[in-house]
Amino acid sequence: MSDEVVDPLPAAREECEHHCTKLKERLDECNNRVSSRTKTDENCHEEFIDFISCVDHCAMPKAFAKLK
């Protein structure tokens, strides 16, 4: 029987998403706006980075704590 190592980061990120609801709303609004246009130079890179940074700021300490 082998002990399979499970990456704790995805679960920690999912757990932390509720801390970043305003940034998720901004990302969703941007995605909807961009998707509704046929020709646009707009992308949602900034909103995506802001959201992921928020989630990771919360998730990283939780994930590392489970690795110790």
N, C-alpha and C positions, 0 to 999 in steps of 0.2 A: 504494500500500500504506500503510495507516494503522497506527500503533502504538497498539494498544488498551491502555489502562491497566487493570491487574488489581488489585483491592483485595487487599492482602496480609493483612488482618485475619482473614478466615475461616480461612485456612490456618494462621495463627499460633495462633488459638484452638484449632483441632483438635489442633495439635501440643502445646499446653500442657495439654490436659484431663487427661493422665496425672499432672500435678503436683497435681491437686485431687481425687484419687480418694475420699478420706474424705468430702469435702463432696458429691461426686456420690452416694455411697452414702446419705448423710443425705437428700438430695433425693429419690432413688428410693424410699427407705423412706417418706418423707412422702407422695409421690404415690401409692404403693400403699395406704397407710393411708386417705388421703382418698378414693381411688377405690373402696375397698371399702365405704364407708358411703353410705347414701342421704340421710341428713340430718346435716350437720355444718357448723359455722361455721369449722372449721379450713381453712386454706389453706397453701400451701407457699411463700409469698412470701419469708419470711426465709431459708429454705434456698436458694431460687433466687438471691436477691441475694448470699448468701455464696459460692455456687458461681461465679456469673458474675464477681464481684469477684476471686476467686482466679484464674480463667482470664485475665481481662483484665490483671491485675497482671503475669502472665507474658507475655502476648501483645503488649501495647502496645509495649514496647521493640523486640521483634522486627519488628513491623509498621512502626514508624517507621524502623528501620534500613534497611529495604528501599526506603523512599520517598526516601531521600537520594541 
